[in-house]
């Protein structure tokens, strides 16, 4: 049987080295490694891996969630296993909502990561028991994340608000009137139940939408 071919995207070289060795023992071959979100799509197009193992946070620039959204637009059949130490409930839910095949916390045994990769290769979705339970609780109490509560335009404006842009600056960026942005930003605050700039930024950081 041919080994499963994977591309690893992680900004910690030691993690990549450790995973390469651990996955090899499970019949999984790491064919390429990248250290930033910006490199992923180009390298994916070049190597055509069976599965992408994708970190969530890369320090600066694109997050893994950003990468996944763009990659799946271009390659709808891409199979992504998220592998991250940032395992807030909302982040996990967003990873699956985007089309991820699995979310594996970095404190999980490599054998379980290998199981997730093999399930993804077989076009199946994989849930660790703890992850499945947490997602079930979100389903019961409702998803309170900005991604779930805002429409795409509101979400784009929310991200700019979180980075500290004024209504006038957002209006210029989006080529609309400040009055339009003022109306939308008021709607955003009402839907999310926030008002202060600090709360907006903290909410965006919590949901991995901007860097702290």
VEXMI-507696 format. One record per residue (C-alpha): residue in three letters; x, y, z. Coordinates in steps of 0.25 Angstrom, whole numbers, plus 2048, in hexadecimal, padded with zeros to 3 digits. Layout:
BEGIN
ALAXYZ;...
***
This chain:
BEGIN
UNK800800800;UNK80580E7FC;UNK808817808;UNK7FF82380A;UNK80682F805;UNK80583C80E;UNK80984A80E;UNK80B85081C;UNK80985F81F;UNK80F86382C;UNK81886E831;UNK82086583B;UNK82B85D834;UNK82C853840;UNK81E85083F;UNK81F84D830;UNK82B844832;UNK82483D83E;UNK81783B835;UNK81F836829;UNK82682B831;UNK819827839;UNK81082782C;UNK81A81F824;UNK81881382F;UNK80981482B;UNK80B81381C;UNK80A82281A;UNK814829811;UNK817838813;UNK81A83D805;UNK81C84C808;UNK81C856814;UNK819864815;UNK81A86E820;UNK81087981D;UNK80287A819;UNK80688280C;UNK80E876807;UNK80386C808;UNK7FA86E7FC;UNK80686F7F2;UNK80D8637F8;UNK80085B7F8;UNK7FE85E7E9;UNK80C8597E6;UNK80C84C7EE;UNK7FD8487EE;UNK7FE8417FB;UNK7F3837800;UNK7F183E80D;UNK7F684C812;UNK7F984C821;UNK7F785B825;UNK7FA863831;UNK7F086E835;UNK7FA879839;UNK80787D832;UNK80B88983B;UNK808893830;UNK801894823;UNK7F688A81F;UNK7F0881829;UNK7ED872826;UNK7DF875825;UNK7E188081B;UNK7EA876813;UNK7E086B813;UNK7D587580E;UNK7DD879802;UNK7E386B7FF;UNK7D58657FF;UNK7D086F7F6;UNK7DB86C7EC;UNK7DC85D7EF;UNK7CE8597F4;UNK7D284A7F6;UNK7DE84E7FF;UNK7DF84580B;UNK7E384D818;UNK7E7849826;UNK7E885482F;UNK7F385283A;UNK7F485D844;UNK7F6860853;UNK7EB86B851;UNK7DF862854;UNK7D486C858;UNK7C6866855;UNK7C387184B;UNK7D086F844;UNK7CE860843;UNK7BF86383E;UNK7C486C833;UNK7CF86282E;UNK7C485882C;UNK7BB862826;UNK7C586781C;UNK7C6858817;UNK7D185281F;UNK7D1843821;UNK7D784382F;UNK7DC84C83A;UNK7E7846843;UNK7ED84D84F;UNK7FC84D84F;UNK7FC84685D;UNK7F583A856;UNK7FD82D853;UNK80382D845;UNK7FC820843;UNK7EF827844;UNK7F483183A;UNK7F8826831;UNK7E9820832;UNK7E482E82E;UNK7ED82F822;UNK7E882181D;UNK7DA82581F;UNK7DC832818;UNK7E382A80D;UNK7D682180C;UNK7CD82E80B;UNK7C882B819;UNK7C6835824;UNK7CD832831;UNK7C983683F;UNK7D183484C;UNK7C7830857;UNK7CA83D85E;UNK7C9845852;UNK7BB83F84E;UNK7B684285C;UNK7BA85085C;UNK7B485284E;UNK7A784C853;UNK7A785685E;UNK7A8861855;UNK79D85B84D;UNK79485B859;UNK79786985E;UNK79A870851;UNK7A687584A;UNK7A988384F;UNK7B5886846;UNK7B689283D;UNK7B7888831;UNK7A9882835;UNK7A288F839;UNK7A789982D;UNK7A589881E;UNK7B1899816;UNK7B18A8814;UNK7AF8AA823;UNK7BA8A1826;UNK7C48A881D;UNK7C08B5824;UNK7C18AF832;UNK7D08AA82F;UNK7D48B882B;UNK7CD8BE837;UNK7D58B4840;UNK7E28B9839;UNK7DE8C783E;UNK7DA8CD831;UNK7D08D9832;UNK7C38D982A;UNK7C98E3821;UNK7D58DA81E;UNK7CC8CE81C;UNK7C38D6813;UNK7CF8DA80A;UNK7D48CC80A;UNK7C78C7805;UNK7C48D37FC;UNK7B68D6803;UNK7B28E280C;UNK7B58E381A;UNK7A68E381D;UNK7A58D5817;UNK7B08D0820;UNK7AA8D782C;UNK79D8D082A;UNK7A48C2828;UNK7AD8C4833;UNK7A18C783D;UNK79B8BA838;UNK7A78B283A;UNK7A88B7848;UNK79A8B484B;UNK79B8A6846;UNK7A78A384E;UNK7A38AA85A;UNK7B08B285B;UNK7B28C185B;UNK7C08C585F;UNK7CC8C4856;UNK7D48BC85F;UNK7C88B1860;UNK7C78B1851;UNK7D68AE850;UNK7D68A485B;UNK7CB89D854;UNK7D289C847;UNK7DF89784E;UNK7D788C855;UNK7D1887848;UNK7DF887841;UNK7DA892837;UNK7E689C83B;UNK7F389A841;UNK7F489F850;
***
